[in-house]
Amino acid sequence: MDWGTELWDQFEVLERHTQWGLDLLDRYVKFVKERTEVEQAYAKQLRNLVKKYLPKRPAKDDPESKFSQQQSFVQILQEVNDFAGQRELVAENLSVRVCLELVKYSQEMKQERKMHFQEGRRAQQQLESGFKQLENSKRKFERDCREAEKAAQTAERLDQDINATKADVEKAKQQAHLRSHMAEESKNEYAAQLQRFNRDQAHFYFSQMPQIFDKLQDMDERRATRLGAGYGLLSEAELQVVPIIAKCLEGMKVAADAVDAKNDSQVLIELHKSGFSRPGDVEFEDFSQPMNRAPSDSSLGTPSDGRPELRGPGRSRAKRWPFGKKNKPRPPPLSPLGGPLPSALPNGPPSPRSGRDPLAILSEISKSVKPRLASFRSLRGGRGTVASEDFSHLPPEQQRKRLQQQLEERNRELQKEVDQREALKKMKDVYEKTPQMGDPASLEPRITETLSNIERLKLEVQKYEAWLAEAESRVLSNRGDSLGRHTRPPDPPSSAPPDSSSNGSQDNKESSEEPPSEEGQDTPIYTEFDEDFEEPTSPIGQCVAIYHFEGSSEGTISMTEGEDLSLMEEDKGDGWTRVRRKQGGEGYVPTSYLRVSLN
């Protein structure tokens, strides 16, 4: 079925229908264009949103980028940015493949439709013109027939009139004959015109217009097919980006699953661990009990006359922990800024060299040396701290990490300069062997510059290595100080000699009578002046290990039974003695594990 056969008389209907089809095509193009604008605006807003929430600082300078939560969020933002890119791709495909092509096709369809309808209108005009000619010839034939009939009647009436002359009768007969002849000619003309019109009308309705209508049908069908393809391009543009969008969504899911709360807690520890030891207890100052001079410069034990030493109420003779705050000539713990901490309340007996009353000494000390409470503010440092090259303004642990990073960067730069120097040397050798490739002397400035950079970087590496060693020793010192509050020297084995084991058992008994207390409780309330002692630089005696000891704690040293050791520092009442091994290495060992002979 075609339009030329079935719709031969629906010229105006076909004109309206084809115009509606082209309008629909234009409306779809307009819809796609606005859809493209929506996609572009959506993508732009997504990109602005991602830009708004992306970190402003580079990842290497942003400590928050080390947390899995932040990393996942940044990954989600990147996936959203990729998603926005896919929306832009959809907009571009719709604009190029749908809007531009369909607009061009619509223009072509409009021109073709105009041509077909102009041809149909010309055919209609020709048919109408033939019909007008037919009507004219018909009216002429009708008029001539009436005039011929009238002339015939007039001639017949004059012929019967006795009063009419013969000339009038002949004239009337001639006129009637002329009119009759003219009517015959009009009849023949009308018949020919009618035959011609019928032929033209048949051609118009059975050949010419059906062909035009068939062309319009073909044009409209092609337009509808192309419009359907345009509908398909709308979904095809979406389907093309579905795999990438699915990957974006999968990436968001992976980012969500990558959040690790435990790891973030560990990262927070690594980022902000200061390395300081916890502050000790504030020491008790007892002003209510009289104080006796101790017979020894370095111990708080029983005097030689057998009288027990005086302590504050509730005090027990508990062993002091190793590596704690000792106001002896041992290396003092370091402050958060790298210097030695100020002495806490002194905790040794008055020096025999001082002839002043102990209460007076204690009064002066309490006025001049005030207990210092370590606070979080002091551990963090002041806000106005000036950054130094060795990062000494940072806490020990953070200082060590920053120094380690700087050292690694300097080593990488040094390796890069060394590789560049080797490459320049090889190039120089090639130039020397093949002069036409280049002048070897032109490489000398670069080689010299590289050598100077290598020397400079080596000096910087040595400098940072020294600072790093110092920072690590500071961290170990703080760890040892913290460890000293919770550890005690081990008791000797059951086969220990009577002299050492008795002391150890007595200490253990006294310790068992009262639960282990904090450092502030087992520290005496009076002290000697630390400036009266100096750190020994040479052995003060020899000692022999009578038991095996495995030094697993920070600051201790291992020794084997029967090993000869150099005595570096006597036991100051805390149960530990500092020794040096023959093979090298220095640390603390339990005093009860040694047989000591002083120089």
Phi and psi in degrees as a GROMACS rama.xvg file:
@    title "Ramachandran Plot"
@    xaxis  label "Phi"
@    yaxis  label "Psi"
@TYPE xy
-133.617  166.688  ASP-2
-69.4881  -34.1373  TRP-3
-63.7537  -29.9058  GLY-4
-90.3158  -47.547  THR-5
-85.9156  -28.1308  GLU-6
-119.222  42.096  LEU-7
-64.3843  -26.3833  TRP-8
-106.542  15.0403  ASP-9
-114.935  52.9799  GLN-10
-62.9729  -45.8139  PHE-11
-66.5015  -36.2373  GLU-12
-62.571  -44.8053  VAL-13
-65.428  -35.6331  LEU-14
-63.8879  -43.1837  GLU-15
-67.5678  -38.8199  ARG-16
-66.3867  -46.057  HIS-17
-65.3378  -34.3686  THR-18
-67.4897  -39.3759  GLN-19
-61.0915  -40.9911  TRP-20
-61.3599  -43.9861  GLY-21
-66.7779  -36.3838  LEU-22
-64.61  -38.6587  ASP-23
-63.0722  -41.7839  LEU-24
-60.3815  -44.0351  LEU-25
-65.4826  -38.1483  ASP-26
-65.112  -38.8178  ARG-27
-66.1017  -40.3964  TYR-28
-61.1716  -41.7393  VAL-29
-64.8237  -40.1162  LYS-30
-60.6753  -46.5417  PHE-31
-64.0362  -38.214  VAL-32
-62.2241  -45.2067  LYS-33
-67.7444  -35.2212  GLU-34
-62.9127  -39.0965  ARG-35
-62.1416  -43.0049  THR-36
-63.0335  -38.422  GLU-37
-63.7988  -44.5241  VAL-38
-62.8815  -42.0588  GLU-39
-65.4062  -41.8645  GLN-40
-65.4497  -39.7059  ALA-41
-62.2306  -46.969  TYR-42
-63.2626  -40.7374  ALA-43
-63.6365  -42.6711  LYS-44
-65.5392  -38.5444  GLN-45
-63.5788  -43.293  LEU-46
-65.2012  -41.191  ARG-47
-63.2578  -38.1668  ASN-48
-64.5064  -43.818  LEU-49
-63.4727  -44.2091  VAL-50
-60.7966  -35.1873  LYS-51
-66.7438  -37.2785  LYS-52
-101.589  -4.63136  TYR-53
-69.8634  146.473  LEU-54
-60.4086  140.096  PRO-55
-79.1226  -30.8152  LYS-56
-92.082  153.477  ARG-57
-62.1636  155.982  PRO-58
-61.173  -35.3368  ALA-59
-71.0752  -21.7345  LYS-60
-100.267  -2.86598  ASP-61
-108.762  110.12  ASP-62
-64.8775  -25.9375  PRO-63
-67.5768  -20.3072  GLU-64
-69.9589  -10.5356  SER-65
-81.8836  -13.4753  LYS-66
-82.8998  139.448  PHE-67
-63.8278  -30.0389  SER-68
-62.8322  -46.1149  GLN-69
-67.1401  -41.312  GLN-70
-61.6169  -41.8039  GLN-71
-65.6871  -40.4317  SER-72
-63.8491  -43.0516  PHE-73
-63.3694  -39.1957  VAL-74
-64.6811  -39.3206  GLN-75
-63.9596  -41.7083  ILE-76
-61.3297  -40.7399  LEU-77
-65.14  -38.9166  GLN-78
-66.0231  -39.425  GLU-79
-63.7216  -37.3808  VAL-80
-64.8407  -41.2382  ASN-81
-63.8757  -38.8344  ASP-82
-60.7639  -41.5527  PHE-83
-61.8814  -38.1147  ALA-84
-61.3918  -37.524  GLY-85
-68.5813  -35.0217  GLN-86
-65.4955  -37.7225  ARG-87
-64.3102  -37.6312  GLU-88
-64.8312  -40.1664  LEU-89
-60.3362  -45.4773  VAL-90
-61.4723  -40.5717  ALA-91
-66.198  -43.8933  GLU-92
-63.3791  -42.5287  ASN-93
-64.9427  -38.6201  LEU-94
-66.7598  -42.2122  SER-95
-81.0726  -50.4174  VAL-96
-82.8201  -22.6067  ARG-97
-108.461  -60.5345  VAL-98
-62.4539  -57.1261  CYS-99
-63.2639  -46.0191  LEU-100
-69.4767  -42.2983  GLU-101
-70.7307  -32.7441  LEU-102
-63.7362  -44.016  VAL-103
-62.8395  -42.7399  LYS-104
-66.2845  -37.8954  TYR-105
-63.0582  -39.6759  SER-106
-61.9632  -41.5246  GLN-107
-64.0344  -42.2894  GLU-108
-63.4267  -40.7224  MET-109
-62.7426  -41.0814  LYS-110
-65.0868  -43.0409  GLN-111
-65.0506  -44.2677  GLU-112
-61.3834  -43.3793  ARG-113
-59.5495  -42.0568  LYS-114
-63.5511  -44.9429  MET-115
-64.9931  -42.88  HIS-116
-72.2095  -30.438  PHE-117
-64.3279  -40.5535  GLN-118
-64.1064  -41.8075  GLU-119
-65.5636  -39.5323  GLY-120
-67.6627  -35.7089  ARG-121
-63.7727  -41.8251  ARG-122
-63.8389  -40.8934  ALA-123
-63.9413  -40.584  GLN-124
-64.363  -40.6424  GLN-125
-63.4647  -41.8163  GLN-126
-66.2189  -41.389  LEU-127
-65.0609  -38.4592  GLU-128
-63.1047  -41.6536  SER-129
-64.1936  -36.7859  GLY-130
-68.7439  -36.0012  PHE-131
-64.9752  -41.5231  LYS-132
-63.3786  -38.972  GLN-133
-63.4444  -43.2673  LEU-134
-64.2022  -39.5715  GLU-135
-64.528  -47.404  ASN-136
-64.0383  -34.1828  SER-137
-67.1433  -45.2658  LYS-138
-65.421  -38.2176  ARG-139
-63.3827  -43.0937  LYS-140
-62.1496  -41.0539  PHE-141
-65.6789  -41.8305  GLU-142
-66.5168  -43.403  ARG-143
-64.3457  -37.0165  ASP-144
-65.6081  -41.4129  CYS-145
-65.3408  -42.7631  ARG-146
-65.7021  -39.5181  GLU-147
-64.1182  -40.9133  ALA-148
-65.4528  -40.0975  GLU-149
-65.9451  -42.2617  LYS-150
-64.996  -37.9939  ALA-151
-64.8213  -43.0248  ALA-152
-64.0465  -39.0826  GLN-153
-65.2326  -44.3164  THR-154
-62.7899  -40.4836  ALA-155
-66.5956  -40.1602  GLU-156
-66.4697  -42.1816  ARG-157
-67.9028  -33.2162  LEU-158
-66.4343  -32.7694  ASP-159
-88.2416  -13.6624  GLN-160
-81.5589  122.287  ASP-161
-75.5194  -18.0943  ILE-162
-85.8247  -15.7552  ASN-163
-75.6435  145.139  ALA-164
-78.9775  161.943  THR-165
-65.1754  -33.8575  LYS-166
-66.8914  -38.3582  ALA-167
-66.1872  -36.6702  ASP-168
-67.7478  -44.2927  VAL-169
-63.3681  -41.1303  GLU-170
-63.2844  -41.516  LYS-171
-65.1236  -39.2487  ALA-172
-65.8327  -40.4784  LYS-173
-63.2224  -40.8454  GLN-174
-64.9917  -41.3075  GLN-175
-64.4564  -42.6396  ALA-176
-62.7106  -39.9018  HIS-177
-64.0067  -42.6084  LEU-178
-65.9613  -37.1633  ARG-179
-66.7465  -38.6702  SER-180
-66.2628  -42.162  HIS-181
-63.738  -40.1685  MET-182
-63.3664  -36.9316  ALA-183
-66.2902  -40.1332  GLU-184
-67  -41.099  GLU-185
-63.0158  -36.0517  SER-186
-64.5145  -43.903  LYS-187
-64.1636  -41.2397  ASN-188
-64.6629  -41.3798  GLU-189
-64.1434  -39.4227  TYR-190
-65.8511  -42.1838  ALA-191
-66.0981  -41.4453  ALA-192
-65.4041  -39.1183  GLN-193
-64.7797  -41.8545  LEU-194
-63.3359  -42.1407  GLN-195
-65.1552  -41.5745  ARG-196
-64.9678  -42.099  PHE-197
-62.2931  -38.5733  ASN-198
-64.7337  -44.7673  ARG-199
-65.146  -39.6229  ASP-200
-65.9588  -39.094  GLN-201
-64.8292  -42.7242  ALA-202
-62.5168  -38.3685  HIS-203
-64.6834  -47.765  PHE-204
-84.7677  -23.7549  TYR-205
-107.225  -12.1212  PHE-206
-133.15  -57.4773  SER-207
-68.0354  -56.3709  GLN-208
-67.1877  -39.196  MET-209
-58.3928  -37.3131  PRO-210
-64.2008  -41.7852  GLN-211
-65.2102  -42.6484  ILE-212
-64.8223  -37.408  PHE-213
-64.6491  -38.5272  ASP-214
-64.53  -40.7739  LYS-215
-65.1991  -38.1403  LEU-216
-63.1005  -43.7683  GLN-217
-63.3903  -40.9697  ASP-218
-63.8759  -43.5538  MET-219
-67.3474  -37.8558  ASP-220
-65.9777  -40.6077  GLU-221
-63.7519  -39.3437  ARG-222
-63.1297  -44.145  ARG-223
-63.7068  -40.2742  ALA-224
-63.4729  -44.1198  THR-225
-65.8563  -36.756  ARG-226
-65.3759  -39.833  LEU-227
-61.9689  -40.4908  GLY-228
-62.2118  -36.7604  ALA-229
-63.792  -39.0175  GLY-230
-59.5068  -41.0315  TYR-231
-66.0141  -35.7569  GLY-232
-62.0061  -29.8431  LEU-233
-63.36  -45.1523  LEU-234
-76.7154  -33.9217  SER-235
-64.5394  -37.2757  GLU-236
-62.2112  -35.456  ALA-237
-72.0713  -41.6545  GLU-238
-65.5648  -30.3957  LEU-239
-64.0135  -32.2673  GLN-240
-97.149  -3.50506  VAL-241
-59.5556  -44.7032  VAL-242
-60.177  -41.2051  PRO-243
-68.2676  -41.5589  ILE-244
-63.9425  -37.7743  ILE-245
-62.637  -38.8078  ALA-246
-65.586  -38.1887  LYS-247
-61.5868  -44.7069  CYS-248
-65.9716  -38.3525  LEU-249
-65.1539  -37.9556  GLU-250
-63.2932  -37.9471  GLY-251
-63.7858  -39.4057  MET-252
-66.346  -41.4542  LYS-253
-62.88  -40.1148  VAL-254
-63.418  -38.2717  ALA-255
-66.1698  -38.8539  ALA-256
-73.9159  -16.2041  ASP-257
-82.104  -6.45691  ALA-258
-68.2404  122.337  VAL-259
-123.925  103.367  ASP-260
-65.4396  -41.3533  ALA-261
-63.7805  -43.9626  LYS-262
-64.2496  -37.7291  ASN-263
-63.6734  -37.7907  ASP-264
-62.7611  -40.5848  SER-265
-67.5783  -37.8224  GLN-266
-63.4558  -40.5669  VAL-267
-61.0084  -39.2196  LEU-268
-64.0075  -44.1669  ILE-269
-67.0956  -33.2131  GLU-270
-75.6522  -35.9054  LEU-271
-120.787  8.65141  HIS-272
-67.0544  123.008  LYS-273
-85.3406  -29.4077  SER-274
87.6829  -2.09294  GLY-275
-74.0313  151.706  PHE-276
-84.8313  153.115  SER-277
-65.9057  144.448  ARG-278
-65.8431  143.644  PRO-279
-78.3768  173.895  GLY-280
-70.5944  149.539  ASP-281
-73.0808  130.381  VAL-282
-76.8483  148.787  GLU-283
-82.7042  131.656  PHE-284
-107.796  110.608  GLU-285
-102.495  112.52  ASP-286
-103.737  3.29412  PHE-287
-93.8775  -14.4675  SER-288
-107.462  141.295  GLN-289
-68.2559  153.994  PRO-290
-123.051  135.247  MET-291
-103.891  149.895  ASN-292
-70.6441  131.773  ARG-293
-79.6825  147.7  ALA-294
-77.2117  -12.8992  PRO-295
-118.675  150.239  SER-296
-77.7933  -17.8338  ASP-297
-128.26  8.15294  SER-298
-141.769  159.439  SER-299
-112.724  23.9996  LEU-300
-74.9911  -172.798  GLY-301
-71.4441  135.273  THR-302
-65.4082  165.997  PRO-303
-66.6514  -21.3362  SER-304
-85.7992  5.37177  ASP-305
88.3425  -4.37631  GLY-306
-78.5119  136.645  ARG-307
-71.5047  148.226  PRO-308
-71.8913  155.847  GLU-309
-93.2067  132.461  LEU-310
-126.781  171.447  ARG-311
-71.66  167.641  GLY-312
-60.3989  138.094  PRO-313
73.2468  14.7491  GLY-314
-88.7588  146.545  ARG-315
-132.603  152.669  SER-316
-82.4232  87.9387  ARG-317
-103.595  149.734  ALA-318
-69.9624  143.495  LYS-319
-82.9136  150.132  ARG-320
-82.7815  149.845  TRP-321
-69.9848  151.811  PRO-322
61.0753  18.7615  PHE-323
-82.0584  -164.501  GLY-324
-79.2675  102.428  LYS-325
-114.144  126.921  LYS-326
-92.4346  45.2761  ASN-327
-108.043  175.796  LYS-328
-72.7911  36.7892  PRO-329
-93.6384  159.879  ARG-330
-59.6516  125.41  PRO-331
-72.2748  153.727  PRO-332
-65.0022  157.92  PRO-333
-95.5607  149.469  LEU-334
-81.4097  168.706  SER-335
-58.5811  -23.2746  PRO-336
-94.3369  6.21733  LEU-337
102.239  -13.4569  GLY-338
-95.0624  172.725  GLY-339
-69.2181  143.167  PRO-340
-71.951  148.132  LEU-341
-67.5836  146.25  PRO-342
-61.4095  137.791  SER-343
-76.3296  -168.833  ALA-344
-59.4138  124.174  LEU-345
-56.5302  148.003  PRO-346
-137.805  53.1072  ASN-347
-139.444  163.421  GLY-348
-70.8382  156.607  PRO-349
-61.385  143.578  PRO-350
-70.2292  138.853  SER-351
-63.4689  -20.8564  PRO-352
-74.6563  -13.6008  ARG-353
-95.9056  123.968  SER-354
-91.0575  10.746  GLY-355
-87.7181  159.542  ARG-356
-70.1026  138.422  ASP-357
-59.2538  -35.2786  PRO-358
-65.6497  -35.8069  LEU-359
-66.8916  -41.4051  ALA-360
-60.878  -45.7123  ILE-361
-62.7789  -37.9785  LEU-362
-63.4429  -42.9536  SER-363
-65.4598  -39.8628  GLU-364
-64.8176  -42.1666  ILE-365
-64.9341  -26.1045  SER-366
-83.15  -37.1157  LYS-367
-89.2773  -33.6477  SER-368
-110.884  105.187  VAL-369
-95.69  137.572  LYS-370
-59.7221  139.268  PRO-371
-110.944  125.047  ARG-372
-95.2916  120.979  LEU-373
-72.1363  128.677  ALA-374
-119.701  168.353  SER-375
-64.8  -31.5407  PHE-376
-67.138  -41.2609  ARG-377
-69.5601  -31.473  SER-378
-71.8575  -33.0039  LEU-379
-77.6272  -24.9077  ARG-380
91.3453  160.977  GLY-381
-71.2764  161.227  GLY-382
-71.5904  -28.4628  ARG-383
-90.9876  22.4223  GLY-384
-67.3145  133.766  THR-385
-88.8606  128.906  VAL-386
-69.5363  133.992  ALA-387
-113.086  164.586  SER-388
-66.6494  -33.4477  GLU-389
-90.2323  9.31201  ASP-390
57.4067  29.7309  PHE-391
-69.8282  -12.2612  SER-392
-76.4863  -10.1027  HIS-393
-93.5347  160.659  LEU-394
-60.7013  158.538  PRO-395
-55.0763  -46.3523  PRO-396
-65.8084  -42.6937  GLU-397
-67.6367  -35.9319  GLN-398
-61.7342  -43.089  GLN-399
-63.0168  -40.8268  ARG-400
-67.3887  -42.2573  LYS-401
-66.0768  -39.8555  ARG-402
-63.9836  -39.37  LEU-403
-62.6741  -41.6726  GLN-404
-63.2459  -44.3571  GLN-405
-63.2023  -38.7943  GLN-406
-65.2248  -41.6183  LEU-407
-64.8312  -40.2483  GLU-408
-63.3665  -43.293  GLU-409
-64.323  -37.3287  ARG-410
-66.651  -38.138  ASN-411
-65.5785  -43.1556  ARG-412
-63.4572  -39.6188  GLU-413
-63.0361  -44.415  LEU-414
-63.4147  -36.8089  GLN-415
-64.2202  -43.1693  LYS-416
-65.9039  -39.0705  GLU-417
-63.1186  -44.1701  VAL-418
-62.2662  -39.2724  ASP-419
-65.9454  -38.8338  GLN-420
-63.2052  -42.5668  ARG-421
-63.2131  -39.9685  GLU-422
-65.4818  -39.478  ALA-423
-66.3815  -37.2579  LEU-424
-63.9457  -43.0907  LYS-425
-63.8828  -40.8849  LYS-426
-63.8918  -38.8996  MET-427
-64.3361  -40.5186  LYS-428
-62.4051  -40.1178  ASP-429
-65.377  -40.2089  VAL-430
-64.7647  -38.129  TYR-431
-67.7181  -36.6733  GLU-432
-77.8654  -32.784  LYS-433
-127.73  87.1971  THR-434
-61.1983  -29.1464  PRO-435
-66.6149  -16.4135  GLN-436
-80.3606  -20.3813  MET-437
165.529  167.767  GLY-438
-92.2001  120.436  ASP-439
-60.9097  -31.9737  PRO-440
-66.2381  -23.1294  ALA-441
-69.6281  -16.9474  SER-442
-89.3874  -12.0853  LEU-443
-59.9382  -45.7702  GLU-444
-59.0654  -39.9273  PRO-445
-68.6602  -37.7725  ARG-446
-65.4281  -41.9382  ILE-447
-63.0135  -43.1823  THR-448
-62.8044  -40.8513  GLU-449
-63.941  -41.8491  THR-450
-63.0684  -41.0712  LEU-451
-65.9368  -37.1907  SER-452
-65.0788  -38.4591  ASN-453
-64.1028  -44.1424  ILE-454
-63.1103  -42.5337  GLU-455
-63.2926  -43.7759  ARG-456
-67.4517  -34.3161  LEU-457
-63.6079  -41.9078  LYS-458
-63.6637  -41.0194  LEU-459
-66.0436  -38.5158  GLU-460
-62.0793  -44.5588  VAL-461
-62.1644  -40.8202  GLN-462
-63.1077  -46.2831  LYS-463
-70.0213  -31.8579  TYR-464
-64.1029  -41.1162  GLU-465
-64.8648  -44.7929  ALA-466
-63.4231  -38.5721  TRP-467
-65.8109  -41.3344  LEU-468
-61.8369  -42.2769  ALA-469
-64.0956  -42.1331  GLU-470
-65.7607  -40.5275  ALA-471
-65.6156  -38.9771  GLU-472
-64.409  -35.0076  SER-473
-66.9256  -42.1427  ARG-474
-62.7133  -43.9235  VAL-475
-63.1337  -38.033  LEU-476
-63.1522  -43.4496  SER-477
-66.506  -37.3068  ASN-478
-64.5084  -41.5965  ARG-479
-64.3787  -37.9359  GLY-480
-66.0615  -40.5413  ASP-481
-68.6885  -38.9209  SER-482
-66.5493  -32.6444  LEU-483
-64.5136  -19.4953  GLY-484
-80.7403  -13.6367  ARG-485
-122.773  5.75202  HIS-486
-123.907  160.887  THR-487
-139.991  153.552  ARG-488
-64.0081  140.617  PRO-489
-67.939  148.962  PRO-490
-73.0043  147.497  ASP-491
-67.1457  158.195  PRO-492
-59.9528  166.213  PRO-493
-65.2638  -19.2583  SER-494
-91.5126  19.914  SER-495
-68.4766  154.518  ALA-496
-61.5376  155.969  PRO-497
-58.8217  -39.9985  PRO-498
-66.5588  -45.649  ASP-499
-75.8747  -39.7913  SER-500
-68.7688  -33.5007  SER-501
-64.8656  -42.4591  SER-502
-61.4355  -44.4908  ASN-503
-63.6419  -42.4116  GLY-504
-67.5895  -35.9037  SER-505
-63.7492  -42.6104  GLN-506
-62.5578  -42.8738  ASP-507
-63.9725  -36.831  ASN-508
-65.7857  -45.8559  LYS-509
-64.4592  -35.0055  GLU-510
-70.3627  -34.8719  SER-511
-74.4422  -22.2389  SER-512
-67.9154  -27.4256  GLU-513
-131.924  136.445  GLU-514
-60.5149  149.816  PRO-515
-55.6331  130.508  PRO-516
-106.215  172.749  SER-517
-73.5981  172.317  GLU-518
-62.6299  -36.7713  GLU-519
-65.8814  -22.8618  GLY-520
-85.7792  -28.2948  GLN-521
-103.776  25.016  ASP-522
-107.307  126.217  THR-523
-60.8639  164.761  PRO-524
-98.0418  0.49958  ILE-525
-134.069  165.804  TYR-526
-150.694  166.682  THR-527
-96.4518  167.464  GLU-528
-81.8135  126.762  PHE-529
-63.6814  -26.3274  ASP-530
-71.6995  -8.3719  GLU-531
-77.4203  -9.17769  ASP-532
-117.877  149.194  PHE-533
-129.931  149.491  GLU-534
-69.7788  123.221  GLU-535
-68.6936  138.261  PRO-536
-104.209  -11.2916  THR-537
-130.618  155.459  SER-538
-56.7161  140.471  PRO-539
-101.734  2.13193  ILE-540
173.717  -174.838  GLY-541
-122.545  156.068  GLN-542
-150.532  159.733  CYS-543
-125.078  135.198  VAL-544
-77.3948  119.776  ALA-545
-95.1553  -7.82435  ILE-546
-140.87  158.164  TYR-547
-77.7135  139.042  HIS-548
-137.395  129.575  PHE-549
-101.802  104.86  GLU-550
-79.441  88.9835  GLY-551
-96.2871  -14.4736  SER-552
-88.1177  161.505  SER-553
-63.0357  129.534  GLU-554
91.5983  -11.1037  GLY-555
-91.8332  169.471  THR-556
-137.759  144.015  ILE-557
-81.7584  152.444  SER-558
-151.355  154.617  MET-559
-107.845  158.255  THR-560
-63.7862  130.392  GLU-561
86.1128  2.73464  GLY-562
-76.8133  136.715  GLU-563
-85.4132  132.358  ASP-564
-131.281  156.34  LEU-565
-95.6216  130.939  SER-566
-85.2386  119.151  LEU-567
-101.322  -26.7925  MET-568
-158.726  134.754  GLU-569
-73.1846  163.159  GLU-570
-68.9495  127.88  ASP-571
-99.3274  18.2105  LYS-572
106.79  -1.07172  GLY-573
-102.362  2.92742  ASP-574
86.6113  9.32853  GLY-575
-127.456  144.596  TRP-576
-129.008  137.875  THR-577
-91.3352  128.637  ARG-578
-132.839  167.613  VAL-579
-130.879  134.67  ARG-580
-84.1784  157.92  ARG-581
-65.0972  -38.0166  LYS-582
-76.3673  -4.58945  GLN-583
106.014  152.532  GLY-584
108.222  137.227  GLY-585
-138.411  141.861  GLU-586
-178.003  -170.268  GLY-587
-104.925  143.833  TYR-588
-136.334  158.409  VAL-589
-63.6122  135.248  PRO-590
-63.7145  -34.7309  THR-591
-70.2354  -8.11815  SER-592
-94.3067  5.48272  TYR-593
-122.476  152.147  LEU-594
-113.272  113.68  ARG-595
-105.085  140.153  VAL-596
-135.411  118.375  SER-597
-81.7831  154.869  LEU-598
